[in-house]
Every structure is written in C-alpha cells, then in structure tokens.
Amino acid sequence: MSVLVYTESEQNKFKKAAFEVASYAKAVADKLGTTVTAVAVNIEDTSELGNYGVDKVLKVSNTNLEHFNAKGYAAVLKQAVSAENAQVVILSSSADSKYLAPLLAVELHAGYASNVVEAPSSTSPFTVKRSAFTNKAFEVTEIKSDIKIIGVSNNAFGLVENSSSATAEDFSASIPELGVNVNSVDKATDKVTIADAEIVVSAGRGLKGPENWGMVEELADVLGAATACSKPVSDLGWRHMGNM
C-alpha cells in the first residue's frame, strides 16, 4: 500500500504544484506509515521529486498524453492505483486536476475532497480540513470510502523538503480512445500565474485607466509576483478575467 500522487507538468517540466502535492503526500504517508509513489507523464528527469519525499516514480511516456486530457490521465491514474494498491490519491486543486479528480473518483468509487489546506488531522476516521464558501470559511470533512482522493489547495501546504532517493520505473498504461487531438498549445505568457504565485500585486479603479496598468506590472516583475485586478476593472475591460 502506498500514497499515490499525480505530479502535474507543463511543456515536459514539473509545475510548482507538483512539488507541493509531493510534500503533502509525504505528510500523509508518514501518518499512515507507508511510502509515496508519484505518477509523472512525459517527464524525462524525475529525480527532483525525491527532494520532496517521493520514494518511487512511475514514468508514463505516451505521445497521446503530450497535452492534458482528463479521460486519458484518469485511465493512467486508475491503473497506477491498482498497481500500487494505493488507498490515498493526492492531486492539486488546479483547473486540470479539478476536472480530472471527479472522473477518477467515479472510476475508483472513491470519495473526493477538494481545496484541502492541511494534512489529515486523523486517519481513522480519515478527516481533512478544507476551505469553503470561496475561502471565507473552513470545514472538516470525513472521507469514508476505501480509496480517498484529496485535492490540495494551491499554496496552502507549501514546499517541504524531505530528501529521499526516488527510484524511477517505466509504467505502461492502456490509454482509451481520447476523441480529441490537441495539435498545438500557444502559451499566452511566461509570467508567474496566479495559481503558482506566492505574491500577487492587485489594483482597482484607483489607477484611473488601463494606460496606468504598466506600474502594476513593473512592480510585479520586481517582486516575481503575479498580477490581479478587481472585478470592476475587469468589467470595464481594462484587464481580462484571468487577472481577477
């Protein structure tokens, strides 16, 4: 039995969220007295996961999974859960993972708790603390199913270095007909996203107009931060909704 963690990647590189969920998985594994197995899709060098407590990496190489597809990734994780006899599956709370997790939960007949902010306070019964009501409150949720799926809220647990030697092995998974082919993805920006940011610089109508937004971006660049805006600014068309 192990704790299985899905480590997200983009352009064949791990996202920051991958290391956070690995850190969280290590904390859960310690409470359960077991090990952490990570699933990495189309990543050549997975050794960095060992810095965050991962013991074993299942490397999946498949050109059909070069771009995220929830159906295909759910199939991979389902087979990995079976191979590792995993009782707990950890994902991030990114848009992709929030799409993926419910599909996986149905396949595994598993309970799914999203937006989890802390390691389980108890493993028997299995209880986790989650943010609720758009982060205005917290709730404690008990997951009663045999297999449990946890979505860790971004930047809630943080990166916890816990160096171990992560062994890697190839994992061959059967991929169903996906139905959709992605030919290319054009990334709009190479700047820090709100999902990954530790610092966010936000502004509202006090800037008087979109022509003054440059000072917000300049400050964000200096701080290594993401930018955000108020809803009225977005409604006025000064910034797009991705900045809200």
Buried (B, 14 or more C-beta within 10 A) or exposed (E): EBBBBBBBBBEEEBBBBBBBBBBBBBBBBBBBEBBBBBBBBBBEEBEBBBBBBBBBBBBBBEEEBBBBBBBBBBBBBBBBBEBBEBBBBBBBBBEBBBBBBBBBBEBBEBBBBBBBBBBBEEBEEBBBBBBEEEEEEEEEBEBEBEBBBBBBBBBBBEBBEBEBEBEBEEBEBEBEEBEEEEEEEEEEEEEBBBBBBEEBBBBEEEBEEEEEBEEBBEBBEEBEBBBBBBEEBBEEEBBEEEBB
